[in-house]
Amino acid sequence: MAGSGPSRILPDSATFDGDYLSIGGCPIATLAETYGTPLYVYDEATLRNSASRICAAFAPINPRVSYAAKACATIGVLRVLERAGLGLDVVSAGELDAGLRAGFDPDRIHLHGNFKTHAELHLAIRHNIHAVVVDNLDELIELQATCRMVGRRSRVMLRIALNLSAETHPHLRTSGSSSKFGIFQGSADLDAALGRICRDDTLHLIGIHTHLGSQITDPEIYRRAAEALVAAAGLFRQNCPGLQEVSVGGGWAVAYRPEDTTLDPETVATAVAPAFRAEPAIRLAVEPGRALVARAAVSLYRVGPVKKVVKKRIIAVDGGMGDNLRPALYGAEYTALVDGRAFSNPIGVADIVGRYCEAGDVLVREALLPEVSRGDLLCVPVSGAYQVSMVSVYNLVPPPAVVMVANGKATLLTRRATVDDLLAREQNSDSPSVTSSHV
Ligand SMILES: Cc1ncc(COP(=O)(O)O)c(C=O)c1O
């Protein structure tokens, strides 16, 4: 159902029966009753459709398309994207483990991140993953030592921080000379890294990589990144002929509200294609996260206390920054709809606030909403990326359940945590649980 207006931000299988929303043929009211709230609902159809659309958009230049697992590493979600034929980018042993459990062949997995522990490098080498994406010179030295210790070679890509500054929230910008990610283009460290790789047969350079940031709306910066990296790859190939791939990362903006600007995969493909057509020996790689999963999920909350302050209402819900850190972390903006009153006229603005003890725990600011009262069900669209994967246990509130819906059937992917789960690592508590019977 993605199209114009509100349908732009709902999952593909969303339908309305009057004012009541269903996803994947399942009424959200029933899902909330069955699994409780807060609840994350992923639509399998949207995941598949997004993967097909991205693959089709880039198909003319035969890319490698990988999913950046950090956007949502829930195994049931990874499984759908594995079956869609994508590769996987991981940044930790945990994400690597989830990817392997979801069925990804190690040969389709890349290990990213600016701090890979010795154990993580070891794991990547032992599983013979497709490549370790080396972030800095120190890590390269550590990787060489680990390879020697294990007695194996490793394929590597080098992450290069380009001298390009993406227009996005500063917390979402990952390029430039002072970025914590990557080796700056043209720096002495880059020369030193290339020199080491060329002199040492434990490492095999297969590609170079950049990731400019996230929620980027300008295709031009991808064109410039592709041109810069393809030119650099041409030079590096003189000493490292195995270098065959250039990754321009992910970061394409999605709409969180109907009026938001997006950067569609077709537009990115058009922007980067000329650089790759000019250099057929180099293959393009892309690694979207958000564009694959964000619109695939909604979050559901039960309304608690509602109060009136000057000029607006404050609507408290049973979730918040523990399951969606994005508004507090970088001012992310959302909309919400009230199930059963989806098309009712708004009566004014309201802040939807979470239950956590932080004044910044505001999920949606100044939403135009109809009448809302305790017990209503609120749905926040575009909840599929960087929410479930960033859950915290702040205030010792158990993280929510995650379900997947398709063809009128819901499948539990992650059960709701319990207070016992949260306290399980505590070492000095042998008293019996007081919550297990009633929370
Ligand atoms: C190296 C790398 N690749 C890809 C991504 C995915 O970005 P997005 O989810 O914005 O597409 C990220 C996100 O942080 C990243 O760090």
The ligand as a Gaussian input file, in Angstrom:
#p B3LYP/6-31G(d) Opt

LIG

0 1
 C       29.076000       0.810000       7.486000
 C       27.605000       1.006000       7.405000
 N       26.945000       0.518000       6.336000
 C       25.609000       0.657000       6.214000
 C       24.870000       1.285000       7.183000
 C       23.378000       1.381000       7.003000
 O       22.904000       2.689000       7.010000
 P       21.356000       2.950000       6.761000
 O       20.609000       2.094000       7.712000
 O       21.173000       4.392000       7.017000
 O       21.089000       2.557000       5.329000
 C       25.508000       1.813000       8.314000
 C       24.750000       2.509000       9.367000
 O       25.224000       3.006000      10.328000
 C       26.919000       1.661000       8.421000
 O       27.589000       2.122000       9.485000

